[in-house]
Amino acid sequence: MGRRTDVNQATLGRAITFEGAGLHTGVDVRMRIRPAEADRGIIFVRTDLAESPEIPVRLDYLIGTERETTLGRGEVTVHTVEHILSALGGLGIDNAIIDINGPEVPILDGSAAPFVEEIRKVGIKSLKSPRRIFRVREPVWLEDNDKQIIILPSTDFRVSYTIHYPESGIHSQFYSLSVTAESFEKELAGARTFCTKDEVEELRGAGLIKGGSLENAIVFDEKGVLPQCRLRYPDEPVRHKILDLIGDLMFLGCQVKGHVIVIRGGHALNVRMARKLDELKQKTVAHYHRSLSVTNEQLDIEAIKRILPHRYPFLLVDRILSIEPGKKIVGLKNVTGNEHFFQGHFPQYPIMPGVLLIEAMAQVGGVMLLSGSNMPGRLVFFMGLDNVKFRKPVVPGDQVIFEVEAVKIRSRTGLMRGEAYVEGTLVAEADLKFSIPEEG
């Protein structure tokens, strides 16, 4: 999921290793987590099998949600992946290779804390590619009898979770928090898996929890937690449910910005929501991918500075994604919480000023006009704006894609049409009239 405030992707500082038994299979395994380059995502590698088959953490390969989350590719599987995925997502790690020589991730102490502890020791490395973010802009919900999951628009990733076990000592619990790397480590990572005493016999009868013990799980009877178990948090079960949710949402391959509200959820409902969000994500990025088909030429910030005279804090273009000089261009701006204009617009509800959104659009158009010419570094003056519309607010964490197309170009004047998108949704548009003055 990615919970760091850094706008770029991240990986581990160096490799870390774990050994232990799987919760359900009881098989002893060795698992090594290695750094990976940007845009690789999270990939499991079964090193004990011929040709070391890889299974990417994608919804295409999610095959099981009964009591745990299972990855599978053909006959190759990896069970109980949710805790390590939650640790990676909770700390904002987007890319890692997980080598494992068995069928199930080691349960360790039943929480994500051992993974978090080792990751903290080796550090987290920021990468150059921007983090993928999916911002929920309209309510999304699912229900299954008395189970419900709803996601509302929010500027952060927040989870509010309710569980209800009326026949056991767990009873009803509620917990809500904004998930950041710090809050995940402090409030969620240590929450262990749990079950009722009746479920223990049922699971053992089904040939499961062969690696389970009171050292890696907390057990409740009708009176409450068993005396042999000591709770780390007074509401540890509901916190563990949030931990599982974060792990399951990692199958989206991006960070979610939204308020997730869950009532009596579980792995199956988590994954159904992940699939629904993925459908929405595919629809919203369709326009973006169509735009990138113009050409493969890209310009980084240094190349842009050789073309435009603008400098900080008024250079509002981070990268050019595609360009046909003098005809069409696609550029992007990563909007972060550190932008200078958010200090006053507005501190309690930061929104990118509309005039700066149009200015960024104009700068992208300026790159189109000046690139491939003998005029790099020249000024482009805008003479007028028509048909300006602001359709959605742009907030910290958004990545704005600008598409600008030449409508009418004369020797030193002309008209361009610009549109701005966030995750495929049109947020602003305008017709821009410009003039390039004589030098001197």
MARMARMAR-82474 format. One line per 8 residues: their letters; for each residue x, y, z of C-alpha. Coordinates in steps of 0.2 Angstrom, whole numbers, always signed. Layout:
<lumgus>
a = X/Y/Z ~ ...
</lumgus>
This chain:
<lumgus>
mgrrtdvn = +0/+0/+0 ~ +14/+13/+4 ~ +11/+23/+19 ~ +26/+35/+19 ~ +24/+53/+15 ~ +38/+52/+1 ~ +30/+54/-16 ~ +42/+41/-23
qatlgrai = +42/+22/-22 ~ +53/+13/-10 ~ +62/-3/-6 ~ +72/-11/+8 ~ +90/-4/+12 ~ +97/-22/+10 ~ +91/-40/+12 ~ +84/-48/+28
tfegaglh = +81/-66/+32 ~ +68/-76/+43 ~ +66/-94/+48 ~ +51/-103/+56 ~ +36/-114/+53 ~ +20/-110/+43 ~ +5/-107/+54 ~ -6/-120/+44
tgvdvrmr = +6/-132/+36 ~ +19/-132/+50 ~ +33/-133/+37 ~ +49/-125/+42 ~ +55/-112/+29 ~ +68/-100/+26 ~ +62/-83/+19 ~ +74/-69/+12
irpaeadr = +67/-52/+7 ~ +78/-43/-5 ~ +78/-25/-12 ~ +70/-23/-29 ~ +71/-9/-42 ~ +56/+3/-45 ~ +40/-3/-53 ~ +44/-22/-49
giifvrtd = +31/-23/-36 ~ +31/-37/-23 ~ +36/-54/-30 ~ +37/-71/-21 ~ +50/-83/-28 ~ +49/-102/-23 ~ +67/-106/-22 ~ +64/-124/-18
laespeip = +56/-128/-34 ~ +63/-131/-51 ~ +67/-115/-61 ~ +62/-105/-45 ~ +45/-99/-51 ~ +39/-82/-47 ~ +22/-76/-41 ~ +19/-57/-42
vrldylig = +8/-50/-29 ~ -7/-46/-40 ~ -25/-50/-40 ~ -23/-61/-55 ~ -13/-73/-44 ~ -24/-72/-28 ~ -32/-89/-26 ~ -38/-92/-8
terettlg = -45/-82/+6 ~ -51/-96/+18 ~ -43/-92/+35 ~ -28/-84/+26 ~ -23/-76/+10 ~ -15/-88/-3 ~ -5/-84/-19 ~ -5/-96/-33
rgevtvht = +2/-98/-51 ~ -2/-115/-59 ~ +2/-128/-46 ~ +14/-116/-37 ~ +7/-108/-21 ~ +12/-98/-6 ~ +1/-97/+9 ~ -2/-85/+23
vehilsal = +6/-70/+14 ~ -5/-56/+23 ~ +7/-52/+38 ~ +22/-49/+28 ~ +12/-39/+15 ~ +5/-29/+29 ~ +22/-25/+36 ~ +28/-20/+18
gglgidna = +13/-10/+15 ~ +12/-2/+32 ~ +30/+4/+31 ~ +27/+11/+13 ~ +38/-2/+4 ~ +32/-4/-14 ~ +46/-16/-22 ~ +54/-31/-14
iidingpe = +58/-49/-20 ~ +53/-63/-7 ~ +63/-79/-9 ~ +55/-93/+1 ~ +60/-112/+1 ~ +43/-118/+6 ~ +24/-117/+4 ~ +20/-105/+18
vpildgsa = +26/-88/+25 ~ +33/-92/+43 ~ +21/-86/+56 ~ +34/-81/+69 ~ +25/-73/+83 ~ +8/-71/+74 ~ +10/-53/+70 ~ +19/-41/+58
apfveeir = +31/-35/+72 ~ +46/-46/+68 ~ +46/-41/+50 ~ +44/-22/+54 ~ +59/-24/+67 ~ +71/-31/+54 ~ +65/-19/+40 ~ +69/-4/+52
kvgikslk = +86/-11/+55 ~ +91/-11/+37 ~ +82/+5/+33 ~ +70/+10/+18 ~ +77/+16/+2 ~ +68/+29/-8 ~ +68/+26/-27 ~ +67/+38/-42
sprrifrv = +50/+33/-49 ~ +34/+41/-42 ~ +23/+31/-30 ~ +7/+24/-38 ~ -8/+31/-29 ~ -27/+27/-31 ~ -38/+40/-23 ~ -56/+35/-19
repvwled = -66/+50/-26 ~ -84/+43/-23 ~ -91/+30/-10 ~ -88/+12/-14 ~ -96/-2/-4 ~ -99/-21/-3 ~ -109/-31/+9 ~ -112/-50/+12
ndkqiiil = -126/-53/+24 ~ -120/-44/+41 ~ -103/-40/+34 ~ -100/-23/+26 ~ -85/-14/+19 ~ -86/+4/+13 ~ -73/+16/+7 ~ -76/+35/+7
pstdfrvs = -66/+49/+0 ~ -52/+55/+11 ~ -35/+64/+10 ~ -26/+50/+19 ~ -28/+31/+22 ~ -39/+29/+37 ~ -47/+13/+43 ~ -62/+11/+55
ytihypes = -65/-7/+60 ~ -79/-16/+70 ~ -79/-34/+75 ~ -93/-43/+84 ~ -91/-61/+92 ~ -106/-62/+104 ~ -103/-80/+109 ~ -85/-78/+114
gihsqfys = -75/-67/+127 ~ -70/-56/+112 ~ -87/-47/+112 ~ -88/-31/+101 ~ -73/-21/+97 ~ -70/-5/+87 ~ -54/+4/+82 ~ -50/+18/+70
lsvtaesf = -34/+27/+65 ~ -25/+36/+51 ~ -12/+23/+44 ~ +5/+30/+43 ~ +22/+21/+44 ~ +23/+27/+62 ~ +5/+23/+67 ~ +6/+6/+59
ekelagar = +22/+2/+69 ~ +16/+8/+85 ~ -3/+3/+85 ~ -5/-12/+73 ~ +11/-21/+69 ~ +11/-31/+86 ~ -7/-37/+85 ~ -7/-56/+84
tfctkdev = -18/-68/+75 ~ -33/-74/+86 ~ -46/-87/+87 ~ -59/-95/+99 ~ -56/-111/+109 ~ -69/-120/+99 ~ -61/-115/+83 ~ -44/-123/+88
eelrgagl = -52/-140/+88 ~ -61/-137/+72 ~ -46/-131/+63 ~ -35/-145/+69 ~ -48/-157/+64 ~ -47/-149/+46 ~ -28/-152/+46 ~ -24/-134/+49
ikggslen = -14/-124/+61 ~ -1/-137/+62 ~ +12/-123/+67 ~ +0/-114/+78 ~ +3/-112/+97 ~ +0/-100/+111 ~ +17/-92/+106 ~ +10/-86/+90
aivfdekg = -9/-84/+93 ~ -21/-78/+106 ~ -35/-89/+111 ~ -52/-84/+118 ~ -66/-94/+127 ~ -83/-88/+132 ~ -75/-79/+147 ~ -61/-70/+138
vlpqcrlr = -43/-72/+134 ~ -35/-88/+140 ~ -24/-86/+156 ~ -9/-92/+146 ~ -11/-77/+134 ~ -6/-59/+138 ~ -14/-46/+127 ~ -2/-33/+119
ypdepvrh = -17/-21/+117 ~ -34/-22/+126 ~ -42/-23/+109 ~ -29/-33/+100 ~ -41/-44/+89 ~ -49/-29/+80 ~ -31/-21/+77 ~ -26/-38/+70
kildligd = -41/-37/+58 ~ -34/-20/+52 ~ -17/-27/+50 ~ -24/-41/+38 ~ -34/-28/+28 ~ -18/-18/+24 ~ -10/-34/+18 ~ -24/-39/+7
lmflgcqv = -25/-22/-1 ~ -7/-24/-6 ~ -14/-34/-21 ~ -20/-18/-29 ~ -1/-13/-32 ~ -4/+5/-26 ~ -7/+16/-11 ~ -25/+19/-7
kghvivir = -31/+36/-2 ~ -48/+34/+7 ~ -57/+30/+23 ~ -61/+11/+24 ~ -75/+7/+36 ~ -77/-12/+40 ~ -90/-21/+50 ~ -87/-39/+53
gghalnvr = -75/-41/+38 ~ -62/-54/+34 ~ -50/-59/+20 ~ -64/-64/+8 ~ -73/-47/+9 ~ -56/-38/+9 ~ -51/-46/-8 ~ -68/-43/-15
markldel = -66/-24/-11 ~ -48/-25/-19 ~ -55/-32/-35 ~ -69/-19/-35 ~ -56/-5/-33 ~ -45/-13/-46 ~ -60/-12/-59 ~ -62/+7/-54
kqktvahy = -43/+10/-56 ~ -43/+2/-73 ~ -57/+13/-79 ~ -49/+29/-73 ~ -31/+25/-80 ~ -38/+21/-97 ~ -37/+39/-103 ~ -20/+41/-96
hrslsvtn = -13/+26/-106 ~ -21/+32/-122 ~ -12/+48/-120 ~ +5/+40/-118 ~ +4/+32/-135 ~ +9/+48/-144 ~ +28/+45/-143 ~ +40/+37/-131
eqldieai = +51/+53/-129 ~ +52/+59/-111 ~ +60/+74/-103 ~ +66/+74/-85 ~ +67/+90/-74 ~ +84/+95/-80 ~ +79/+94/-98 ~ +63/+104/-94
krilphry = +74/+118/-86 ~ +85/+119/-102 ~ +69/+123/-111 ~ +59/+134/-99 ~ +66/+149/-90 ~ +55/+146/-74 ~ +63/+140/-58 ~ +58/+136/-40
pfllvdri = +46/+140/-33 ~ +37/+143/-50 ~ +42/+128/-60 ~ +27/+118/-59 ~ +31/+103/-71 ~ +40/+88/-65 ~ +41/+77/-81 ~ +36/+77/-99
lsiepgkk = +29/+59/-103 ~ +27/+61/-122 ~ +29/+75/-135 ~ +26/+79/-153 ~ +35/+96/-154 ~ +23/+110/-159 ~ +8/+98/-160 ~ +4/+88/-143
ivglknvt = +12/+85/-126 ~ +8/+76/-110 ~ +17/+81/-94 ~ +15/+78/-75 ~ +16/+87/-59 ~ +17/+77/-42 ~ +8/+88/-29 ~ +15/+85/-12
gnehffqg = +11/+92/+5 ~ +27/+102/+5 ~ +22/+114/-9 ~ +24/+132/-3 ~ +7/+137/-8 ~ -2/+125/+4 ~ +5/+136/+19 ~ -9/+148/+15
hfpqypim = -21/+139/+3 ~ -28/+132/+15 ~ -18/+125/+30 ~ -33/+115/+37 ~ -39/+109/+20 ~ -25/+111/+7 ~ -30/+113/-11 ~ -19/+118/-26
pgvlliea = -25/+135/-32 ~ -34/+134/-48 ~ -23/+148/-56 ~ -7/+138/-52 ~ -16/+122/-60 ~ -18/+133/-76 ~ +0/+140/-74 ~ +6/+122/-74
maqvggvm = -4/+118/-89 ~ +3/+133/-98 ~ +21/+128/-94 ~ +18/+111/-101 ~ +12/+119/-117 ~ +27/+130/-117 ~ +38/+115/-117 ~ +29/+109/-133
llsgsnmp = +31/+126/-141 ~ +49/+128/-137 ~ +56/+111/-139 ~ +63/+106/-155 ~ +65/+124/-160 ~ +79/+137/-159 ~ +70/+146/-144 ~ +74/+136/-128
grlvffmg = +74/+147/-113 ~ +63/+160/-121 ~ +47/+167/-113 ~ +30/+162/-118 ~ +17/+175/-113 ~ -1/+171/-112 ~ -13/+183/-119 ~ -30/+176/-113
ldnvkfrk = -39/+161/-106 ~ -56/+155/-112 ~ -68/+141/-107 ~ -59/+138/-90 ~ -67/+125/-79 ~ -61/+118/-63 ~ -71/+102/-60 ~ -62/+93/-45
pvvpgdqv = -50/+99/-31 ~ -32/+94/-33 ~ -24/+90/-16 ~ -8/+83/-9 ~ -4/+66/-15 ~ -12/+69/-32 ~ -2/+66/-48 ~ -9/+78/-61
ifeveavk = -7/+73/-79 ~ -8/+88/-92 ~ -13/+85/-110 ~ -10/+101/-121 ~ -13/+101/-140 ~ -10/+115/-152 ~ -26/+121/-160 ~ -19/+136/-171
irsrtglm = -1/+141/-172 ~ +6/+156/-182 ~ +24/+162/-182 ~ +23/+169/-164 ~ +5/+168/-158 ~ -8/+154/-157 ~ -20/+144/-147 ~ -19/+128/-137
rgeayveg = -31/+117/-128 ~ -26/+110/-111 ~ -34/+97/-100 ~ -28/+91/-83 ~ -32/+74/-76 ~ -30/+65/-59 ~ -31/+46/-61 ~ -41/+48/-77
tlvaeadl = -53/+60/-70 ~ -54/+78/-78 ~ -50/+91/-65 ~ -47/+106/-75 ~ -48/+112/-93 ~ -44/+128/-103 ~ -41/+136/-120 ~ -24/+146/-119
kfsipeeg = -19/+160/-131 ~ -1/+164/-131 ~ +13/+175/-139 ~ +31/+172/-140 ~ +40/+190/-140 ~ +55/+194/-151 ~ +71/+192/-142 ~ +80/+207/-136
</lumgus>
